[in-house]
Amino acid sequence: MKNQTIPIFSREQGVGRGDQPITALEDSQSWFSGGNEFTTYTAIPQFISSAARVFYLREEDTAFSEFDFTKPNAVTVRYDALTVGGHFMQADNMLNAITMLTDYVGKMPTLPEWVDNGAILGIQGGQEKVERIVKEGLKQDCPVAAVWLQDWSGTHSQEAPYGNMQISRLWWNWESDSKLHPTWAEFVQDLREEYGVKTLAYINPFVANVSSKADGYRRNLFLEATKGGYMVQNSTTNGTAIISSGKGIQAGILDLTNQKTRAWFADVLRKQVWNANISGVMWDFGEYTPITPDTKLANISSDAYFYHNQYPRDWAIFQRSVAKEMPLFDEMVTFHRSASLGSNRHLNLFWVGDQTTVWGVNDGIKSAVTIMGQMGISGYAQSHSDLGGYTTAFHPPTVANSSGAIGRSAEILGRWGELAAVSSAVFRSHEGNVPEVNAQFYTNSSTYSYYAYNARMFKSLGPYRRQVLNNESKTRGWPLLRMPVLYHPDDSKARHISYQSFYLGADLYVAPVLDPQTTKLNVYLPGTDRNRTYTHVWTGQTYHAGQTVRVDAPYGKPAVFVVNHAHSPELNVFLDFVRKENGTVIRV
């Protein structure tokens, strides 16, 4: 953060975020839609320094602010309101600084243990396709814990920025789609009973007009919300504040300051979402409340600009309050990408948002590691990414590529699966927003095999991961994925590691492969104590701290090291996997 000024403002992060030429092309379509390295879904007014100093603003102080780190010995906080309060504390080390922070803001609720059992398959296309892929996955020796069916409410197409490509989007009407999922509740139960597979769905705080939905609808929530005044209003038009989410998609956003809105939408969730006995939901968006002077909220008299950063927390509080009423609450996974200070105590999983399906630093696979590391320092101990990424980037069309779409390769899908296995609290894949140009885990036998292997690796880490989450994360707020600086603030090289490597708990050190056509890695082993050791799990070679080593990293073998010869029954389950699978050859 040194020499940077960081805005605290929650927004759509953009596509590219500085990775070129993707960002410039996005910006050419709409001003600043590419974003930069500081645009983010989650803006939290808090930091922890390498000197274990903790600073944060109060939860109620959610107005726009800037944290200025350009001075060598001071931090300047600019806050866009008349009054503000905060807290400054000193801990004895960075991990205990996280404990200090989470003693104030709270700690994440526990994840249900079923997520340790294997993959959550992200699939679109309807019930027949889902069941076929589940069956094939089980045949491929892929441990399947659940399916995530974001298209349960139906899909429609959106024109892409270039060429003739269509982007897959969802109908925001929060009822099961009669074409894709004609027997939704029964299908959810069948998956559970016949295959032992749970189901997750998707919700966001928008409601869109579905009067043009080709296969019809039972309720038009947009019209109901318009009549009831349940959406954020615009005083100029004296009607709903319409928000655009790309070409051809306009909707209103729920006004969560209105108690009538909460009651109405809670009833929608009870009757049309949770009634199917699903086991979790992606609670998307939260960063879209308008900030124009004519934005009107039901029960907030101040400018909507000051409320904007609070909405993500209100969204998390609201969904959790409804979920608690449900009989399956204890097995639910509720995950968000946008958050405010204190949101973490209302969700049991963080998801790092929409990454492009490429190798980029700011918005590709590498950024997933950076975000998980930074969120861990902010009290979000349990996190994960869309395995394979989500956003298809586009280049100007050519004769060879008339759409301009940059499809996801089988290689990055496989390497992202390795990353998910050795970094994340949950192993969940995504087809992406243009599924037809992307390699999918079910594309062919080799992608199935690679995905199944990674899912088995994730499952083998389950006992160790659970030990970390149930002890250090639950009681101290310490993250599962830990940036090297947390253990080695006095190591100048460790302080500058952002995505290249990390600790998984205290006993494993990991360097994932995050570049194409790479089968060897140079890995820095942090620490100033030469007695500290790192044992490479695939070869058994032991190294001492403070040096850079070069290790093989073929497909399926990310660089993983056991720290200081650690051993436990939980860790041995993973080491048994290593011994069993060490001879497995993965082909892409």
PyMOL commands that set and color helices and strands:
alter all, ss='L'
color gray80, all
select helices_A, chain A and resi 22-29+94-105+113-117+127-139+150-153+184-195+221-228+259-272+274-276+304-323+329-331+343-346+365-377+410-423+435-437+445-460+462-476+484-486+492-495+569-581
alter helices_A, ss='H'
color red, helices_A
select strands_A, chain A and resi 5-8+46-48+53-57+65-68+76-79+86-90+119-122+144-148+155-159+166-170+198-203+206-208+233-234+239-240+243-244+250-253+280-283+295-296+333-336+349-351+383-384+481-482+502-504+508-511+520-525+533-536+542-544+547-552+559-563
alter strands_A, ss='S'
color yellow, strands_A
deselect
rebuild
show_as cartoon
